[in-house]
Amino acid sequence: MISSKFTNVECPFCYRRKIETTAKVRSVRGFILAIRFSSRPVIGCVPCVRVELLKEAFRSLFLGWFSPHALVLNPFFILHNLICALIARPNPEGVKHCLEDIRESREDESRKSTVTERIVCPECGHSNSEHRVTCKVCRINLRESISHIIATPDTTLRSICHQCGKPVSEDWIRCPNCGEWLDELS
């Protein structure tokens, strides 16, 4: 018996019916000398999943032919999507597994995001995400600054450098702004 938490989710395409089935939409795109394969899950009500499969088959008629390999493979991918669209039926077990996979991948992403390192701005001391190019507060370019310091998420700026007056953490050895040794902080 499938739990009701999987059968009460609305279709993300039409928002009128409940999720009933899932399918893999496959495609190939040719780029003169290279090709790109893609396969993505589509989950929704049966009519919406059929429409998504047919859309991809139609797109492949126009976009999938621009390399020798794609020229050979594209008819099989079009045929696959057409057959899957014709035989699409309610599949509660498939929906359950697909939703569980999505939930697990989101949990993995959230676990990874909590462990990321931070870059402390040398100008204002704000702790920025490691992927930022400019500080969120003062807009200084963090990539050009030689003195940025990577800190863990629990780093807090509790002290002030006696040389330049900028905020610093108690566990830093040198000031990221002026290079002053911080072991003499009180």
C-alpha positions in Angstrom: 0.0 0.0 0.0 1.4 3.4 -1.0 1.4 6.1 1.7 -1.0 9.0 1.2 1.8 11.5 1.4 2.8 10.4 -2.2 -0.7 10.5 -3.6 -1.7 13.9 -2.4 0.9 15.9 -4.2 -0.4 18.1 -7.1 0.9 17.8 -10.6 3.7 20.4 -11.1 2.5 21.1 -14.7 -1.2 21.6 -14.5 -1.9 21.9 -10.7 -5.3 20.3 -11.3 -4.7 16.6 -10.8 -2.6 14.6 -8.4 0.8 13.0 -9.3 0.2 9.6 -10.9 3.2 8.6 -12.9 6.8 9.2 -13.8 8.9 8.7 -16.9 12.5 9.3 -18.1 12.7 11.9 -20.9 15.8 11.1 -23.0 17.4 13.3 -25.7 20.5 13.7 -27.7 21.8 17.0 -29.1 24.5 17.2 -31.8 27.0 19.9 -32.0 29.1 19.3 -35.2 31.8 17.2 -33.6 30.3 16.6 -30.1 27.0 15.3 -28.7 25.2 15.7 -25.5 23.0 13.0 -24.0 20.4 14.0 -21.4 18.0 12.0 -19.3 15.7 13.7 -16.8 12.8 12.3 -14.8 9.3 13.8 -15.4 6.8 13.3 -12.6 3.1 14.4 -12.8 -0.3 13.3 -13.9 -0.5 10.9 -16.9 -1.7 13.6 -19.5 1.1 16.0 -18.4 3.8 13.3 -18.5 2.6 12.3 -22.0 2.8 16.0 -23.2 6.3 16.3 -21.8 7.5 13.2 -23.6 5.9 14.3 -26.8 7.4 17.8 -26.5 10.9 16.3 -26.2 10.3 14.0 -29.2 9.2 17.1 -31.2 12.2 19.1 -30.1 14.5 16.2 -31.1 13.0 16.3 -34.6 14.6 19.8 -35.0 17.5 19.9 -32.7 19.1 16.5 -32.5 20.7 16.0 -36.0 23.8 18.2 -36.0 26.5 15.6 -35.7 27.2 12.2 -37.2 26.6 10.3 -33.9 23.5 12.2 -33.1 22.2 11.5 -36.7 22.4 7.8 -35.9 21.1 7.9 -32.3 18.4 10.6 -32.5 15.7 8.3 -34.2 16.0 5.8 -31.3 15.6 8.6 -28.7 12.6 10.0 -30.6 11.1 6.5 -30.8 11.7 5.9 -27.1 9.9 9.0 -26.1 7.0 8.3 -28.4 6.5 4.8 -27.1 6.8 5.9 -23.5 4.1 8.6 -24.2 1.8 6.0 -25.7 2.1 3.5 -22.8 2.2 6.0 -19.9 -0.1 4.7 -17.2 -0.5 5.5 -13.5 2.5 4.1 -11.6 2.3 4.8 -7.8 5.4 2.7 -7.0 7.4 4.7 -9.5 6.1 8.0 -8.1 7.1 6.9 -4.6 10.6 6.0 -5.6 11.1 9.2 -7.6 9.9 11.4 -4.8 12.1 9.6 -2.3 15.1 10.1 -4.6 14.3 13.8 -4.9 14.0 14.1 -1.1 17.3 12.3 -0.5 19.2 14.4 -3.1 17.8 17.6 -1.4 18.9 16.4 2.0 22.4 15.6 0.6 22.6 19.1 -0.9 21.5 20.7 2.4 24.2 18.7 4.3 26.8 19.8 1.8 25.8 23.5 2.1 26.1 23.5 5.9 29.8 22.3 5.7 31.0 24.9 3.2 33.8 27.3 4.0 33.3 31.0 4.2 35.5 33.9 3.1 35.8 36.8 5.6 35.9 40.2 4.0 39.1 42.0 4.9 37.4 45.4 4.7 34.3 45.0 6.9 34.8 41.5 8.4 31.5 40.0 7.0 31.5 36.3 6.5 30.7 35.5 2.9 29.9 32.3 1.0 33.1 30.8 -0.6 31.5 31.3 -4.1 30.9 35.0 -3.8 33.2 37.3 -5.8 32.2 40.5 -3.9 31.4 41.1 -0.3 27.6 41.1 0.4 28.0 44.1 2.7 30.7 46.5 1.4 30.9 45.2 -2.2 34.7 44.9 -2.2 36.1 42.4 -4.7 37.1 39.3 -2.6 39.0 37.6 -5.4 41.4 40.5 -6.0 42.1 41.0 -2.3 45.3 39.1 -1.3 44.4 39.1 2.4 41.1 37.3 2.5 40.9 34.6 5.1 38.9 31.4 4.8 36.9 30.8 8.0 34.6 28.0 9.2 30.9 28.8 9.6 31.3 29.2 13.4 34.0 31.9 13.1 32.8 35.1 14.8 34.5 38.4 14.8 34.9 39.3 18.5 38.0 41.5 18.6 39.5 44.6 16.9 43.0 44.9 15.4 45.0 47.5 17.4 46.8 48.5 14.2 44.0 49.2 11.7 40.8 49.0 13.9 39.1 46.3 11.7 37.2 43.4 13.3 39.1 40.2 13.7 38.5 36.8 15.2 40.3 35.7 18.4 41.6 32.5 16.7 43.3 34.4 13.8 47.1 34.8 14.0 47.3 37.9 11.7 45.0 40.7 10.7 43.7 40.1 7.1 43.7 43.8 6.4 47.1 45.2 7.7 49.0 41.9 8.4 49.6 42.9 12.1 50.3 40.0 14.4 47.2 39.4 16.6 48.8 37.3 19.4 49.0 40.4 21.6 45.3 41.0 21.7 43.8 41.2 25.2 
